[in-house]
Amino acid sequence: DKQTPVKEGAWLYSLNSDFDEDHPAKLLFGTAEKNTYVVYNIYSADKRISSQALNFDSSFGLIEIPYLPEYKDGLILTFSYVKEGTLYEERKELKRRVKKEPLNVKWEVFRDRLSPGQKEEWKITLLDTSGKPVDAEFLASMYDASLDQIWSSNPIWSIYSSHFLPYVSQMNRYTPRVSLYYRCDIEQHKVAPLNFDSFFYSTDKSGFVNLSLGYGRMQKEFQGVNRPILAGSAIMSDDIQVRGAVSLESAPIVQEEVLYEVEADAVLDHSEEVRSNFGETAFFYPQLRTNEKGEIVFEFTVPEQLTRWNFRGYAHTKNMNLGELFANVVTAKEFSIQPYYPRFVRQGDKVVLSAVLSNQSDALESGEVSFVLFDPFTDKIIQKQKQPFSITSKGTKGIDFTFNVSEEYDVLGCRIIANGKQYSDGEQQVIPVLERRVSLVESETFVVRDEREKQVSLNHLFNKGSETASNKVMTLEFSGNPTWFAIQSLPALQQPKHESAVAWVSSLYANQVASFILNSKPQLKATLDAWQVKNKGKEDLLTPLMKNKELKNILIEESPWLLDAKTEAEQQARLQTLFDLNQVADSRYAAEVRLQELQQSDGAWSWYKGMSGSKYITTFVLETLMRLDKLTGVDVSSSVEEMKRRAIEFIHREAKKEFDNRDLSGSYYISNTGLSYLYLVALGNVTIPREYADSYAYYLNLVPQLLKEGTIAQKAKAAF
């Protein structure tokens, strides 16, 4: 039976549209119309490779096409005919079949129960479908499974093969006129997408926590120990604890807390073994390679927290055959103590530090738990407490220690050790201490000329003498050269606070100015050497914090004013760092590299990596670099000059675009970008190329109008 199964003008059914050397493409095409001639075209890449007329009489036929190498990614088939003024068309894409052979990834050496701090070696074998070893690259990682409570995802390890085929279609726009529409591939530029992640937290009485990450929102219910971690803190919830949920004994706990007097010179005993490495990532090895046997062997040291870990492994070969391997690992001890430390505390807080004792042995265990509060910078013991304990076999027990947070320390060390008759275990953590008050700086600037006297009223300072203001400090800074105050602000620009073009060009500016001052003013070097002798043995207030990045980030995030220099000695220390020639050269090179990465192929700078080029950011960066040249009279480097050249070419093109697209129907008023273009040309003594002379002259003729009607900022630029 050759009649079409349905009475349609054009009928197409695909038996196989993904074809290769072993699997030809097969299609059924027909029409219910009688005595019909159908135009049958085959397209490949950017050309038509075949065209013929097929005759159908209320029938259909089988079309079989074998794959040939010249077809590359595939073919486009079109079937079309016109009947009684109506165009009928069917179109089908035939795509090259991609062969996928999954890898067989399996463990050779693996243990799913480990001890904290244990050194471990694992072995993995990768084979193809025939059982032969493969040459592959492997990504191996293991992270704390509790992180899945914040964001849990099931990654799909797969490769999407995209075949771009030309789009061919015939359209009946106006009866009886018929036209042919054809689109082929064009050059495409791939730009990495810019994704913003956000975090939104809220909770209601039902105990549900709403988390919003990225573009989606989910609702999670966290169940934890129903006891406060930080007493008197309004931001903590009594029924929520994200990590380490433990079932405690339901019976009330009677605790005997003993507070020991501490000798003035008592220091921490480092001979006691405690767990202190609590990294949330056990390892991350992104480029492991197989040996000739298809094996991957790697070593790692297990972090010391007691938790469950998720192992994730992903493999691929050069021809993109894929494999994956997942596993769960537990770190545990027969007897352990697990404190629940707050992320930070504030001065004046009364802290209730909770811990859980766990005895998984077959016998009752009893002994004593000691709690030590100490200064991590000097190891000086601040407070000691002890409590006895007794736990049955396979049992758990909660225990609390209470302490007050003094204003004397910026960071507190906490050590909890449980010593039993057969087992012992302990943890040590460092907790940042945040100020409970916000530091405010008020200033009054005045100028004294010649030998005159000047009276300055300071009654408005300290919130007009507010009684709640504390730690009042008044500092008088005097300089015979006001430029010195500008120099003191340079250290704030030297270290970028974020990865933007604005931050990096500011860093480059600060470092280059520092280098220029140091090289042109030898007497400044003598002053810095004198400061170094004077401050020998004295450390900057924030120096200990810089040794611990996590603590520094928490303190600076919650108390950003700590970065401000509070004393003359601290200002001197920061200026010494600024004018260190080795550091200046290193910081300047880093800024140049970042600016090169942020500059696009057309010469424009993007604000952040991944964004498109911006003429506003480009104008700011170029103006800063030109001002730097004007100030120092010295080129920074050949790479910076090349970046400037490309950026100048970009602003020329943008100005000409604006000139070509101007409104000719009425009076044209120069835009801020046009004015900035003129300003940059004047600031950098830029030579105008012939192709941009008309647009430049046009903008220049509009400047007198701005001098009369523009804003203060516009008048300042126009006058330059």
C-alpha positions, -999 to 999 in steps of 0.1 A, spaced: 0 0 0 16 32 -12 -11 56 -1 -4 81 26 -19 71 60 -35 106 64 -51 129 39 -27 157 41 -12 179 14 24 170 25 32 141 48 67 134 63 76 106 87 112 101 100 125 65 106 160 76 114 173 112 113 206 107 132 229 90 107 265 79 103 286 54 82 267 24 98 232 39 101 218 56 70 190 82 73 155 69 64 124 90 57 89 85 44 75 113 23 42 116 3 12 136 -5 -26 129 -8 -27 151 -39 -29 135 -73 -3 139 -100 19 162 -79 55 172 -87 75 179 -55 108 199 -55 133 179 -34 164 198 -23 194 187 -2 216 214 15 249 209 33 269 236 51 265 267 30 255 252 -4 228 231 -21 243 198 -32 212 183 -49 179 193 -64 154 171 -82 116 168 -89 97 138 -76 63 127 -89 36 115 -64 1 104 -72 -17 101 -38 12 81 -26 44 81 -6 79 67 -10 110 57 11 140 80 9 173 66 22 205 87 25 239 72 35 263 94 54 293 107 36 323 126 52 316 157 31 283 160 49 302 170 81 275 178 108 245 169 87 220 178 59 189 198 54 161 183 33 132 203 19 101 191 1 78 217 -15 52 221 -41 24 245 -51 -12 233 -56 -40 257 -65 -21 287 -54 -11 272 -20 25 264 -10 31 231 8 64 225 24 81 200 48 117 204 62 139 178 79 173 180 96 196 150 94 223 152 120 256 133 122 253 107 150 279 112 178 293 80 191 294 79 229 312 51 248 308 56 285 338 49 307 338 22 333 351 39 365 356 17 395 374 16 429 405 -5 434 413 8 469 387 27 489 376 29 525 343 45 535 351 49 572 381 70 582 396 85 613 401 123 616 436 133 605 443 100 589 466 98 559 449 79 531 457 66 496 430 57 471 432 40 437 407 42 408 407 23 375 392 37 342 384 12 314 366 15 281 336 -6 270 359 -34 259 377 -35 292 409 -18 280 427 9 300 421 44 287 441 76 287 418 100 306 418 131 329 400 129 362 386 154 386 384 142 422 368 162 451 355 155 485 335 180 506 315 181 538 281 167 531 265 192 555 271 218 528 242 202 508 219 216 534 227 251 521 227 241 484 222 206 471 226 198 434 227 166 413 252 175 386 247 158 352 280 149 337 273 150 300 284 166 267 259 183 245 269 181 209 256 211 190 253 208 152 245 240 134 228 234 102 216 261 77 180 271 79 162 268 45 125 275 40 102 287 13 75 312 23 42 322 7 42 359 16 17 374 -9 -4 350 -30 5 340 -57 41 353 -51 65 327 -38 100 336 -24 129 315 -11 144 323 23 179 310 31 201 315 62 236 300 67 260 300 95 279 332 105 308 338 128 297 337 164 317 350 194 313 331 226 312 352 258 311 337 292 278 345 309 277 367 340 257 351 368 248 368 400 241 348 431 221 362 460 213 349 494 180 357 512 172 344 547 139 345 565 122 322 590 86 319 603 71 302 633 67 269 615 105 264 616 109 267 578 138 286 564 135 302 530 167 302 510 171 320 477 203 313 457 210 324 422 178 327 402 157 301 420 142 297 454 138 266 476 124 259 510 143 238 535 135 227 570 165 225 592 162 205 624 189 207 650 198 208 687 170 227 705 193 248 726 208 283 721 244 286 710 248 323 718 228 336 747 212 370 743 218 372 706 188 383 686 201 369 653 202 333 664 172 310 664 167 285 692 153 258 669 176 261 640 211 248 636 223 242 601 252 217 608 257 187 631 221 179 642 224 154 671 198 136 692 204 144 729 193 125 759 158 136 768 166 135 806 176 168 821 214 172 825 227 182 859 260 199 854 287 206 879 306 235 865 339 242 882 357 275 874 395 274 881 416 304 890 442 310 864 477 321 872 488 354 856 516 338 835 497 305 827 500 295 790 484 268 768 498 233 770 505 222 734 514 187 743 476 179 745 463 164 712 433 183 699 416 184 665 419 217 648 418 212 610 382 217 601 384 223 564 351 219 545 369 205 515 390 174 521 406 177 486 401 190 452 423 176 424 410 188 390 437 173 367 446 138 377 458 116 348 457 79 343 489 58 340 495 32 313 473 7 333 444 32 333 449 38 371 447 69 392 464 70 426 462 100 449 469 107 485 452 131 510 450 138 547 415 136 561 403 168 579 396 164 616 359 171 620 335 143 627 311 144 597 300 127 565 317 135 533 306 133 496 331 121 470 326 133 435 347 121 405 344 130 368 365 116 340 368 123 303 390 112 274 403 133 245 373 122 223 350 132 252 340 97 264 327 103 299 325 85 333 317 94 369 321 79 403 303 89 435 308 77 471 301 86 507 327 86 535 324 90 573 350 103 597 342 90 632 358 79 665 348 55 692 347 83 717 343 120 707 333 154 717 317 178 692 313 215 703 290 239 684 310 271 680 294 304 670 308 320 638 317 351 659 309 368 692 306 404 702 321 423 731 299 420 762 281 388 750 274 360 775 281 328 755 267 294 763 290 270 743 273 237 738 290 204 731 279 168 726 298 137 740 294 105 720 305 70 732 302 44 705 323 18 724 309 -13 741 316 0 777 306 28 800 330 58 798 335 84 825 360 112 831 363 149 830 358 176 803 380 207 804 373 240 787 401 265 782 396 300 769 429 316 757 445 343 736 456 327 704 484 353 698 501 348 731 487 314 742 479 331 775 450 313 793 421 335 801 397 311 818 395 274 827 365 253 835 360 215 842 330 192 844 327 155 851 309 132 828 297 96 826 282 81 794 267 46 788 277 24 759 263 37 725 251 69 743 254 106 739 253 135 764 251 173 761 274 196 781 275 234 783 302 260 793 294 296 799 318 326 796 316 363 791 333 381 762 358 407 773 366 439 754 403 431 758 407 406 730 400 407 693 401 369 689 394 341 714 408 306 713 385 278 726 398 244 735 376 215 748 391 182 758 373 152 772 396 128 790 381 94 799 395 62 814 400 46 780 396 73 754 401 110 750 392 135 723 394 173 719 387 202 696 403 236 693 388 266 674 394 303 671 364 327 673 366 363 662 354 390 686 335 419 670 332 454 685 298 461 699 301 498 690 306 514 656 337 535 653 329 570 639 354 595 627 345 632 625 369 658 611 373 695 610 397 710 585 412 744 589 440 764 574 464 786 593 484 811 572 516 828 580 520 835 618 484 842 625 462 826 653 430 808 645 402 797 668 383 766 658 351 754 675 350 717 682 317 716 701 299 696 674 323 667 677 315 634 696 278 639 687 278 672 706 292 656 737 268 626 738 270 606 771 269 573 752 300 581 732 330 561 745 367 557 737 369 593 726 401 602 710 411 635 695 440 637 671 455 669 656 473 664 623 494 692 610 514 694 579 533 723 563 525 706 529 489 695 523 501 670 497 511 648 527 474 642 534 469 630 499 499 606 503 484 591 534 453 581 514 473 561 489 475 529 509 437 526 508 439 524 470 468 501 468 449 469 476 418 464 455 387 455 474 371 438 444 380 425 409 367 455 389 385 476 364 380 507 386 396 490 416 426 477 396 433 510 378 432 528 412 457 502 425 480 509 395 477 546 401 486 543 438 516 521 432 529 542 403 526 574 423 544 557 453 572 547 430 575 582 415 576 599 449 602 575 462 625 579 432 621 616 429 623 625 467 654 608 482 647 625 515 615 605 519 636 572 519 655 586 548 623 594 567 610 558 561 643 543 573 640 565 605 604 552 611 616 516 607 642 521 634 617 539 656 590 512 652 613 482 653 597 453 672 563 469 670 537 451 649 508 467 631 475 461 649 461 440 621 493 420 614 482 389 635 448 389 617 465 389 583 480 355 592 445 340 593 425 349 562 392 335 575 394 355 607 404 386 588 375 383 564 349 379 592 363 408 612 366 431 582 332 421 569 315 428 603 337 457 614 352 474 583 365 504 603 392 482 617 412 488 585 415 525 593 449 534 608 442 546 644 476 559 654 505 577 638 526 545 641 499 525 622 499 553 595 537 550 593 535 512 590 511 515 561 531 541 543 562 519 548 544 491 530 532 515 503 567 527 496 583 492 496 598 492 460 596 454 457 559 454 467 552 483 445 566 466 415 547 433 423 514 451 429 518 472 398 524 442 376 493 424 391 472 455 383 485 456 347 477 419 342 441 423 355 435 454 333 447 434 303 423 406 311 394 431 314 401 449 281 381 436 252 393 430 217 378 463 205 398 482 231 370 488 256 372 478 293 345 459 310 335 466 346 339 430 358 352 400 340 325 384 318 307 417 312 307 434 278 328 465 272 316 498 286 325 532 272 319 547 307 344 524 324 368 528 294 366 566 298 373 563 336 403 540 332 417 559 303 414 592 322 431 577 353 460 565 332 463 598 314 463 617 347 490 594 359 512 602 329 505 639 335 514 637 372 546 616 369 557 624 334 568 588 330 552 560 310 541 531 333 551 503 309 549 493 273 519 471 280 500 500 296 508 522 266 494 495 243 462 493 263 459 531 261 464 530 224 436 505 219 413 524 243 419 557 224 410 540 191 378 527 208 367 562 220 374 576 185 351 550 170 324 555 196 325 593 191 321 589 153 292 565 158 274 591 180 283 618 153 269 596 125 237 589 144 230 625 156 196 640 151 198 663 121 163 677 124 170 700 153 198 715 174 222 688 187 234 692 223 267 676 231 264 645 254 285 638 284 303 610 265 311 634 237 324 660 262 345 633 279 359 624 245 371 660 239 385 661 274 405 629 270 419 641 236 431 673 253 444 655 285 464 630 265 475 653 237 459 628 213 465 633 176 432 631 156 433 606 127 419 619 94 389 596 94 377 611 128 385 647 120 349 657 111 334 642 143 360 658 165 356 693 148 318 690 152 320 683 190 346 710 194 323 736 179 297 728 205 320 735 235 312 773 237 275 765 243 285 743 273 305 772 289 273 791 291 246 765 298 264 734 312 267 722 348 298 729 370 314 696 360 307 702 323 321 737 324 352 724 341 358 699 314 349 723 286 373 749 300 402 724 299 
